[in-house]
Amino acid sequence: MTMHIQFARIGSRVLPRQVVTGWVKTTMPNQILVVSNRLVKDPLRQTLILQSAPSGVEANVLTVKKMISIYHDPHFETYRPLLLTETAKDMAKLVKGGIDLTEIGVNIGLLAYQDGMKMLTDGVAVDESEAEALRYLIHGAGLKVAIQELPTDRKKDIEPFLNKLTF
């Protein structure tokens, strides 16, 4: 048996107030697992993330490899986590590592613009490698991938936005 992931989200800000107030109440996780090889090496951001977790929900920052390992470990089958990554590439690595998100799909929050990226929507920017990772999640893994900042917002399938991209 494996853990039952309640919600999977990709977002640049990892644990913003919207996640804490909206998605945690909606999905009722008993853990928040932030998966990022980069954040594991950043103690200041890790501390800020861990302090952002709501009362009664433990938060941890893990590497991609560690998340894949504990997902398959029966000792963690009581976890009902909210799974967060900063990038589509990290989410794709998790799925390739055997993490099953077919029932819940993947939510896209804010993905901040950086040089070399193209805007899909007002709040979602991707570069070519992130776009390919999203395409893998949709076509390679067969997942529903939708943009939805808050639980009260309407879901927008990301594929039509990706189809308009040219790099």
N, C-alpha and C positions, 0 to 999 in steps of 0.2 A: 504494500500500500504506500502511497505517496501523499504528500501534503495536498490540501485542496486550496488552490489559489483563488481568492475571491475576486480579484481585480488586477489587471496588468496595464500599466500606463507608462508612456514615454513622454518625458517633459524636461526641458532645460533646467527648470527651477526645482526639480525633484520633489520637494515637500513644501509647496507653497500653502498659504492659508486656505485656498480653495480645496486642496486635497484633504487637509486636516478637517475642515468644517463640513465640506460637502460629501466627498467620496467615502470618508471613513464612516460617517453616519449612514450612508446609503448601503455600503457593502459589509459593514460589521466585521472587519478583520480582527484577529487577536494578535497580529504582528504586522509591522511595516518593515519590509525588506527592500532596502535601497541597494541596487546592484550596479557597481561602477568600480572598475579597476583604478580609475583616476581618483575618485573620492576616498578610497581606502588609504591613499597616500597623502591626504589633505586633512590633518587633524582639526583644523579650525572649522572647515565646512562640515566635517563629520559631527563635531560638537553642536553646531547650529542645527543640523538636521535632527540629531537625537533629542535636542531640547524642544523641537517643534512638534514632537509626537504628542498626541492627546493623552490625557490621563487614562490609564488602564490598557493602553496599547503600547507594547514594547517596540522600539525601532532598532534596527541594526543595519550597518553598512557592510556589504560583502563584495568579494570579487566575483566575477562571472563563474570561475571554476568552483568556488566554494558554494555558490547557490546551486549549481548543477549537482554537486555532491550531496548537499543536505536534502535536496528535492527527492533524491532516490534513496535516502536513508530512512528506514522505518522509525527511527527515534524521533523524527520530526513530523510524523503523520498527523499529530494534533494541531499543527500550524495551519491557520486559515489566513494567509498573509495577503496584504495589499502589496503587490510587486511593482517597484518603480525603477526605471532606468532613465539615464540622461539621453541616450541615443538609441536609434533604431538598430544600429549595428550591434549593440549589447543585447537588445531584445532578441534579435535574430540568432545570436550566439547561444542564448539560453534555449531557444526553440530547437536549434540544431543539436544541442546537448541533451535533448529528450524531455524538456519541460513542456507539458501539454496544456495549451491554451485554447483548444478547439471549442470548448463550451463557452468561454467568456470573451474570446477575441482580444484585441489590443486597442486601448484608448490612446489618443494623441492629445496631449495638452499643448502648452506653449513650447514651441521650438524656436529659440531666439536666432535672429539673423546674424551671420558673421560673413566676412569677405568670402566671395566665391560661391555663396548660396543664392538660391532663387526662392522667392516667396510663393508658397502654394495658396496661403490665405493671409489675412492680416496678422495672424499670430503663429503661423507655421512656415518655417524656412528650412530648406534642405540643400545639401550639396549632392553631387552625383552618387557618392558612396552611400549616403543616407537614403536617397531615393531607391537605390538598388536593394538595400536592406528592407525597405518597406515593401518593395515588389516581391522580394523573397517571402516575406510574412504572408502576403496575399496569395501569390501564385504557387510558391514552393511549399509553403506550410498549410495553405488553404484556410487562413484565418480571416475573420472579419476585422478590418482595421478602420476605425472611425475617429474623426476629430470631434471632441466634445469637452469643452473646458470645465463645465459644471454639470452636475447631474440633472439640473433643470433645463439645460440647453438641448437643442435638437441635435441629434447625431448627424454628422456629414461623412458619408463614405469618402475615404481619401483617394480611392483609385481614379475617379474622374479628374482630380487635381493633378495627380501624377501623370496621367495620360497627356496633359497639356504641356508638360515640361520638355525643354530641349536644352541639352548641355553642349 
